[in-house]
Structure formats: C-alpha cells, structure tokens
Amino acid sequence: MPLQPNLSQPIPLGKDKLTEATPGQSNTGQLLPQMLNRHGLICGATGTGKTVTLRYLAEQLSARDIATLVTDLKGDLSGLGAAGGDSHKVRERLPLFDLDEGYFHAFPLTLWGAGGLPMRTTPSELGPELIGRMLQLNDNQQGLMQLLFRIADRQGLLLLDWKDLLALIDYADQKRKALLEEFGTISPASLGAIKRKYLALESQGADALFGEPALDLPDLMQNNCIHLLDASDMQPSVYGILLLWLLAELYENLPEVGDRQLRLVLFFDEAHLLFDDLPKNLCGQVEQIVKLIRSRGVGIFFITQNPLDIPEDILAQLGNRVQHALRAYTPNEQRALKAAANSFRANPEIDTAQAIGELGVGEALVSCLDENGVPQPVSRLLIYPPASRLTPLDDRERKALLQDNPWRSKYSQQLDRESAYEQLQQRRAQAEPPAPPTKKPTAASRKPSALEKSFDKMATSFGRQIGRELMRGIMGALTGGKR
C-alpha cells in the first residue's frame, strides 16, 4: 500500500537571526507541505548555496513520504543516496542547529538518465512541435515536421523510437512526387536540413530519449522516493524539451485531486533552459499548465541564478521563495537584484535589496505561504545543512543502487516493436520485383551478344541492390537500427 504523505508537519528551513533571541517567536522559517502545489523558486548566484537548499528540501519531503522528481543538469546530486558528513563545512554547522552525527543518513533514491534507468518517451508522445524545438528548426522546417507527422498518421506509421522518425524523413524524400497531390510540395532542401540536424543530435546521444518502454507516470508517484534525473550528458536543448514534455504529460494524464492534495513535487534545476527562446504560444501553454497543475497534486520548484530567467507571468505564480545572494556590478545585475527584492513581502526589520547583496554562503532570504496562502514577510535565514552526502555516488555505488531498483526489470531492456522503420522496410521489399534468374552457360551454348551481356550486367547489379536493401531491413530489425 502506498504511504500517506505527511502534509501536516512543517519543514523548518533555517535559523532566523532576527527572531532567535526574541521570546515567544519562532526561530525558524517554515515551509508548509500543503502549500507546495503553489510552487516555488530557489535562486542565487553560482556558489551561494541554492543546490544545497534544493537537496535539503528533497530530503525533507522524502522524510514526509512525499515523492519528488529532481532534475540534475550538472550530475552532482546523486549523493542523496548516501549518508552525509563528508563536508567539514556541513559538520561545522551541526552545533548551530543543535544536531549531532546521528543527523546524517541516506535517502531512498531512484536514478534516471546517466548511470541509471533510461527515461524514455516516443516521437508520437513528444509530438512535432517539441521535436522541432529540440532540433532548433526554423519556421519552414517546423511546418514540414508537422507535415511529416500528418503523413505518418495517414499512412498508419507508428513513431516509437529514434530510427522511426529517420525512416519517415527518408520515405518522404523518396516519395515526394507521390505525396504531392495529397500533401503539397515537400522541399528536398528542408528535408535534408532536418535530417542533418537529426543526425547531429543522434551523435550527441539524444537517440536514448526515444523508445519503449516509455516512462510510466505513476512510477514517479512512489512515496518516500527521490527520483533523480541525471541529465549531465544531455544537450541543453534536449533537457529543456524534456522538462516541457514532463509538465505536459503530468497535466494531461493526472486526474484532479483538489487544491490541498500533493502527489509529487518537481525540482527543475537550471530552469532558464526551459524558457530560453521559447515562442510566445508555448510560453502561454506553460503558464497555463503551471497555473492549473496544482489541482493535479503537483508542485514545481524552479531553480535558477536570476529571477528574471523566469517569465513574469509564471514568476507571479511561485508562492514560496528562497533567494540566495546576488552580486550586482552591472546595470543588468542591479536590475535583477531590484526585481528579486521587490518580489518579497516587506519586513520593516530588513532592507531586502541590501541584504541580497550581503548574504553569505548558505544564507537566504525566505518568504513562504502561510496556511491561508498569504506570503509571509521576508526573513533572513541560515539554511539547515543537508543530511546526505555532497559528493556524487561513484560508479560502483551507482551500479549497486541500480541493481536493487524495483523498476530495473521494467525499464532496463528496450523494446523494439514493429513500427515505422520496419513497416517501411516491408513495403519497400514488397514493391520491388524479384531479380530475373541468371542461366548458367553450357558448353554447347552460343556466346551472348553485346546487348545480352549489357542486360545481364544490369540485372546482376539490380539484384545486389535488392540484397543490400533487404539486409539493411533485417539488420535494422535485429539491432534496433542503432548505430
């Protein structure tokens, strides 16, 4: 039976220097779990502690049996699966919080991505718009990608893995004239450009994103488990599209559970990659999803250096905020600092703009929602240290973690169902006539004429070509068409 998430126990964030000596006042800032689906923001300059804050929050949610998915673009968060105490800076903070060595422990962790289980989807599920974004296509090429998917639908071609989409591109190129009447002119130059970008992305490992079994969303709802997506080997464009896909899939497939329920909390590291060069229509869709996904029991934390990395309409929906230090030397940096300061509810005891520039490593300005959904006045906190290890797991530890994973048998082996690649190979084989048999010459036979010799040479060449095509089809089916 799944564990019931504990939403009643607040998460203490840290020591508040302004109130710790005041009788009758709490000495900790608190994050209310029932308010996590009002989303949140963790930001600050490099090296100021925002990743450690992310780690601490994931630990605390796991301790309350709340499932999390943490994306890790730098590959340095896998230490969540091991007991902490490896950092002398963390140890130095234990007495400040009345903690001892017993505080350090590991957390249940499922590794996805690099060194873990593959997190796959299919071209059909991702769709032409997101694939076009991933390939960084221009408007004409994006329109052609939409057309390719329409051709696949009309032709009954299943797009399940990487080689299926490549086979579809080749098919459209070879059948341009036959497709002209139904679909209009197909530009060979645009098709060639799409194929080149597709192959370039394949050489960077993006083909591992497509295939079956695709991610089963209920597996992410496992209570008490931190799902860590190690995206350290992903290209930024692929990473950003994967985040968009995850948001869309969760919104479209999870039923509504009410405003105060919580199934899953997402932590999107380097969140600016989700919004970089995002078209206005897609940005509007993301805004709508962020606004409505809380009724599906999903909370989102965006982690980035600068609050201006997040579109303004989405930023306004992030009720729980943790702001680490920002440095302001240039006009743009000063504008970002001012915007960050203005996003907090004022506290007469704190000059917010000045404090943001003065914060030390591990300190943050914090404003969370109270039980009525109202932002609390900003407080300056020394954030709690993490209980897990700061250094990543080594290869041996990763293998041991994967070996014990309950989903290993489900996701480790990739399926290769009959889909567009195999379907088009079969059509090609059926459409090509067999090569005529070649008669063996006998001693009594006459010498062939020059015309006959020429014909025999052409037939033999044609037969070899058919053999090569059939062999590619057989090898593609056996190997899955991977390089």
C-alpha positions in Angstrom: 0.0 0.0 0.0 1.3 3.5 -0.8 2.3 5.6 2.2 0.1 8.5 3.0 2.1 11.8 2.6 2.5 13.7 5.8 1.4 17.2 4.9 0.8 18.4 8.5 4.4 18.6 9.6 6.0 21.9 8.5 9.5 21.9 7.0 11.9 24.1 9.1 14.2 26.0 6.7 16.7 27.5 9.0 17.7 29.8 11.8 16.4 33.4 11.7 19.0 35.7 13.4 16.4 38.4 13.9 14.0 36.4 16.0 16.1 33.6 17.6 16.6 35.7 20.7 13.1 37.1 20.9 10.8 35.3 23.5 7.6 33.9 22.1 8.7 34.0 18.5 9.7 31.0 16.3 13.4 30.8 15.4 12.8 29.0 12.2 11.3 29.9 8.8 8.8 27.2 7.8 7.6 25.8 4.5 4.1 24.2 4.7 3.8 21.0 2.7 0.2 21.6 1.9 1.2 24.8 0.2 3.9 23.2 -2.1 1.5 22.9 -5.0 1.5 26.8 -5.0 5.0 26.2 -6.4 8.3 27.9 -5.6 11.6 29.5 -6.6 15.1 28.9 -5.5 17.6 31.3 -7.0 21.0 32.9 -6.4 24.5 33.3 -7.9 26.8 30.4 -8.6 28.3 29.0 -5.3 25.8 30.7 -2.9 24.1 27.5 -1.8 20.9 27.1 -3.9 21.7 23.5 -4.9 22.3 22.6 -1.2 18.9 24.2 -0.4 17.3 22.1 -3.2 19.0 18.9 -1.7 17.7 19.7 1.8 14.1 20.3 0.6 14.2 17.0 -1.3 15.4 15.2 1.8 12.7 16.8 4.0 9.9 15.8 1.5 11.2 12.2 1.4 11.1 12.1 5.2 7.4 13.1 5.0 6.7 10.4 2.4 6.2 13.0 -0.4 7.5 11.8 -3.8 9.9 14.1 -5.7 11.5 14.3 -9.1 14.7 16.3 -9.1 16.5 17.1 -12.4 20.2 17.4 -12.2 22.0 19.0 -15.1 25.4 19.1 -13.5 25.4 15.5 -12.2 26.3 16.3 -8.6 23.1 15.3 -6.6 23.4 11.5 -6.6 24.9 11.7 -3.1 21.3 11.9 -1.9 21.5 8.1 -1.8 24.4 8.1 0.7 24.8 9.3 4.3 26.4 12.8 4.7 29.1 14.0 6.8 31.8 14.2 4.1 32.0 18.0 4.2 33.7 19.8 7.0 31.6 22.9 6.3 28.5 20.9 6.9 29.9 19.5 10.1 30.7 23.0 11.3 27.0 23.9 11.1 25.7 21.0 13.2 26.2 22.8 16.6 24.4 25.9 15.2 21.2 23.7 14.8 21.7 21.5 17.9 22.4 18.5 15.6 24.9 15.6 16.1 26.4 12.9 13.9 23.2 10.9 14.0 21.7 13.5 11.7 23.5 12.1 8.7 21.7 9.4 6.7 20.9 8.3 3.1 17.5 8.6 1.4 15.6 6.3 -0.9 16.8 7.2 -4.4 15.9 6.1 -7.9 18.5 7.2 -10.6 17.3 8.0 -14.1 19.3 9.2 -17.0 23.1 8.9 -17.0 24.2 5.8 -15.0 20.6 5.0 -14.1 17.3 3.9 -15.7 16.5 5.3 -19.1 13.8 7.9 -19.0 12.2 7.5 -22.5 9.3 8.8 -24.5 8.3 8.2 -28.1 8.3 10.7 -31.0 4.5 10.3 -31.1 4.2 11.4 -27.5 6.6 14.2 -27.8 4.9 15.5 -30.9 6.1 17.6 -33.9 6.2 20.9 -32.1 8.5 19.8 -29.3 10.7 17.8 -31.6 11.1 20.8 -33.9 12.1 22.8 -30.8 14.6 20.2 -29.9 16.1 20.3 -33.4 16.0 24.1 -33.4 14.2 24.2 -36.7 13.2 27.4 -38.5 9.5 28.2 -39.3 9.6 26.4 -42.7 11.3 23.3 -41.3 8.9 23.3 -38.4 6.0 23.3 -40.8 7.5 20.4 -42.6 7.9 18.5 -39.4 4.2 19.0 -38.8 3.6 17.6 -42.3 5.8 14.6 -41.6 3.6 13.6 -38.6 0.5 14.0 -40.7 1.9 11.7 -43.3 2.7 9.1 -40.6 -0.9 9.3 -39.4 -2.4 8.9 -42.9 0.0 6.1 -43.7 -0.5 4.2 -40.4 3.1 4.5 -39.5 3.9 4.2 -35.8 6.6 6.5 -34.5 8.0 4.7 -31.4 11.8 5.2 -31.5 14.6 7.2 -33.0 15.0 5.2 -36.2 11.3 5.5 -37.0 11.4 9.3 -37.5 14.6 8.9 -39.5 12.9 6.3 -41.7 9.9 8.7 -42.1 12.2 11.5 -43.3 13.8 9.2 -45.9 10.3 7.9 -47.0 9.0 11.5 -47.6 12.1 12.3 -49.6 11.8 9.3 -51.8 8.0 9.7 -52.3 7.8 13.4 -52.8 6.1 13.2 -56.2 3.6 10.5 -55.0 2.8 12.6 -51.9 2.4 15.9 -53.9 -1.3 15.6 -54.6 -2.4 15.0 -51.0 0.2 17.0 -49.0 1.5 19.6 -51.4 5.2 20.3 -52.3 7.8 18.8 -50.0 11.1 20.7 -50.1 14.1 18.4 -50.5 16.3 21.1 -49.1 14.3 21.4 -45.9 14.1 17.7 -45.6 17.8 17.5 -45.9 18.3 20.2 -43.3 16.0 18.3 -40.8 17.9 15.1 -41.4 21.3 16.7 -40.8 20.1 18.2 -37.5 18.5 15.0 -36.5 21.7 13.0 -37.2 23.8 15.6 -35.4 21.7 15.2 -32.3 21.9 11.5 -32.5 25.7 11.7 -32.4 25.3 13.6 -29.1 23.3 10.7 -27.6 19.8 12.1 -28.0 18.6 8.8 -29.5 18.5 7.4 -26.0 15.5 9.7 -25.3 13.2 7.9 -27.7 12.0 4.3 -27.3 9.9 1.9 -25.3 9.1 1.2 -22.6 8.3 4.9 -22.2 8.1 6.4 -18.7 5.0 5.3 -16.8 4.0 8.4 -14.8 2.5 6.5 -11.8 6.0 5.2 -11.1 7.0 8.7 -10.2 4.4 8.9 -7.5 6.2 6.3 -5.3 6.0 7.7 -1.8 9.2 8.3 0.1 11.3 8.1 -3.0 13.5 10.8 -4.6 13.6 10.3 -8.3 16.8 11.9 -9.6 17.2 12.6 -13.4 20.9 12.9 -14.1 20.9 15.0 -17.2 24.6 15.7 -17.2 25.0 14.1 -20.7 22.0 15.9 -22.3 22.3 18.8 -24.6 20.6 21.9 -23.2 18.0 21.9 -25.9 17.1 18.3 -25.2 17.0 19.0 -21.5 14.6 21.9 -21.9 12.3 20.0 -24.1 12.2 17.0 -21.7 11.0 19.4 -18.9 8.3 20.8 -21.2 7.2 17.2 -22.0 7.1 16.2 -18.4 4.9 19.1 -17.5 2.5 18.5 -20.3 2.3 14.7 -19.6 1.6 15.2 -15.9 -1.0 17.9 -16.6 -2.8 15.9 -19.3 -2.8 12.5 -17.6 -3.2 13.0 -13.9 -6.8 13.4 -12.6 -7.7 16.3 -10.4 -7.4 15.7 -6.7 -8.2 19.1 -5.2 -6.2 22.2 -4.2 -4.7 20.9 -1.0 -3.6 17.4 -2.1 0.0 16.6 -3.0 1.3 13.7 -5.2 4.6 14.9 -6.5 7.0 17.9 -6.2 9.2 18.7 -9.2 12.6 20.5 -8.8 13.8 21.8 -12.2 17.4 22.7 -12.0 18.8 25.3 -14.4 15.2 26.3 -15.2 16.2 29.0 -17.6 16.8 26.3 -20.2 13.1 25.6 -20.2 12.3 29.1 -21.2 15.3 30.1 -23.5 13.9 31.3 -26.8 10.5 29.8 -26.0 7.9 31.0 -28.5 5.1 33.1 -27.1 2.4 30.4 -27.8 4.4 27.8 -26.0 5.2 30.1 -23.1 1.5 30.7 -22.7 0.8 27.0 -22.6 3.5 26.5 -19.9 2.0 29.4 -17.9 -1.5 27.7 -18.1 -0.1 24.4 -17.0 1.8 25.9 -14.1 -1.4 27.6 -13.0 -3.7 24.5 -13.3 -1.3 21.6 -12.4 -1.7 22.2 -8.7 -5.2 20.8 -8.9 -3.5 17.5 -10.1 -1.5 17.5 -6.8 1.8 18.6 -8.4 4.1 21.3 -7.1 7.0 22.8 -9.1 10.2 24.5 -7.8 12.3 26.3 -10.4 16.0 26.6 -9.6 17.9 29.3 -11.5 20.5 32.0 -10.9 18.3 35.0 -11.6 14.5 35.5 -11.1 14.4 37.3 -14.4 15.2 34.0 -16.1 11.5 33.1 -15.4 8.8 34.7 -17.5 7.0 37.3 -15.4 3.5 35.7 -15.6 5.0 32.4 -14.4 7.1 34.1 -11.7 4.0 35.6 -10.3 2.6 32.1 -9.6 5.6 31.0 -7.4 4.4 31.5 -3.9 7.3 30.0 -1.9 10.6 31.8 -2.5 14.2 31.2 -1.4 16.7 33.9 -2.5 20.4 33.3 -2.1 23.0 36.0 -2.7 23.1 38.0 -6.0 26.0 40.2 -7.0 25.2 43.5 -8.7 28.0 45.1 -10.5 26.5 45.9 -13.9 23.2 47.7 -14.7 21.5 44.4 -15.7 22.7 42.8 -12.4 21.3 45.7 -10.4 18.0 45.5 -12.3 17.8 41.7 -11.4 18.6 42.4 -7.7 15.9 45.1 -7.5 13.4 42.7 -9.2 14.3 40.0 -6.7 13.9 42.4 -3.7 10.5 43.7 -4.9 9.2 40.1 -5.2 9.2 39.7 -1.4 6.6 40.9 1.1 8.4 43.7 3.0 9.8 43.2 6.5 10.5 46.5 8.4 13.5 44.9 10.0 15.2 44.1 6.7 16.4 46.2 3.8 15.8 43.4 1.3 17.8 44.8 -1.6 20.8 45.4 0.6 20.5 42.0 2.3 20.5 40.1 -1.0 23.9 41.5 -1.8 25.3 40.8 1.7 24.1 37.2 2.1 26.8 34.7 2.9 27.1 31.1 1.5 24.2 29.1 2.9 22.2 32.1 3.9 19.0 33.1 2.1 16.0 35.5 2.2 12.9 33.4 2.5 9.2 34.1 2.1 6.7 31.2 2.2 3.0 31.0 2.1 1.0 30.6 5.3 -1.9 28.2 5.8 -4.2 30.8 4.1 -1.9 31.1 1.1 -0.7 34.6 2.1 3.1 35.3 1.7 4.9 35.8 5.0 7.2 38.8 5.5 10.7 38.1 4.3 13.1 36.6 6.8 16.9 36.2 6.6 17.8 32.5 7.4 20.8 30.4 7.8 19.6 27.3 5.9 19.7 23.9 7.5 22.6 21.6 6.4 21.8 18.5 4.3 21.8 15.0 5.8 23.0 13.3 2.7 26.4 13.3 1.1 27.5 16.3 -1.0 29.9 14.3 -3.3 28.2 12.2 -6.0 28.0 8.4 -6.0 30.8 6.6 -7.7 30.3 4.0 -10.4 30.3 1.1 -8.0 27.6 2.8 -5.8 25.5 3.7 -8.8 25.6 0.1 -10.1 24.6 -1.2 -6.7 21.7 1.2 -6.5 20.5 0.3 -10.0 20.8 -3.4 -9.1 18.4 -3.0 -6.2 15.9 -0.8 -8.0 12.4 -2.3 -8.2 11.9 -0.8 -11.8 15.1 -2.2 -13.3 13.4 -5.2 -15.0 10.7 -2.9 -16.4 12.9 -0.2 -18.0 16.4 -1.6 -18.5 15.7 -3.6 -21.6 14.5 -1.5 -24.6 11.6 -3.0 -26.6 11.7 -2.9 -30.4 8.1 -3.3 -31.6 7.3 -3.2 -35.3 6.9 0.4 -36.2 7.6 2.9 -39.0 11.1 1.7 -39.7 10.0 -2.0 -40.1 6.8 -1.1 -41.8 8.6 0.9 -44.5 11.2 -1.8 -45.0 8.4 -4.3 -45.6 6.6 -2.0 -48.1 9.9 -1.5 -50.0 10.6 -5.2 -50.2 7.1 -6.0 -51.4 7.1 -3.2 -54.0 10.4 -4.3 -55.7 10.2 -7.1 -58.3 12.5 -10.1 -57.9 15.6 -10.1 -60.0 15.3 -12.4 -63.1 17.2 -15.7 -62.8 20.5 -15.9 -64.5 21.0 -19.1 -66.6 24.3 -20.9 -66.3 26.1 -21.2 -69.7 26.7 -24.7 -71.1 29.5 -25.9 -73.3 27.1 -26.1 -76.3 25.5 -22.7 -75.8 26.3 -19.8 -78.1 28.2 -16.7 -76.9 25.8 -14.0 -75.7 25.5 -10.9 -77.8 26.7 -7.5 -76.6 23.1 -6.5 -75.8 22.6 -9.6 -73.8 25.8 -9.0 -71.9 24.7 -5.5 -71.0 21.3 -6.7 -69.8 22.8 -9.4 -67.6 25.2 -6.9 -66.1 22.2 -4.6 -65.2 20.2 -7.4 -63.7 23.0 -8.6 -61.5 23.6 -5.1 -60.2 19.9 -4.7 -59.5 19.9 -8.0 -57.6 22.8 -6.9 -55.5 20.9 -3.6 -54.7 17.8 -5.6 -53.5 20.1 -7.8 -51.4 21.6 -4.7 -49.7 18.1 -3.2 -49.0 16.8 -6.5 -47.5 20.0 -6.9 -45.4 19.6 -3.4 -44.0 16.0 -4.2 -43.1 17.0 -7.5 -41.4 19.9 -5.8 -39.5 17.7 -2.9 -38.6 15.1 -5.2 -37.1 17.7 -7.2 -35.2 19.7 -4.4 -33.8 17.0 -1.8 -33.4 18.6 0.4 -36.0 21.1 1.9 -33.5 24.5 3.0 -34.5 
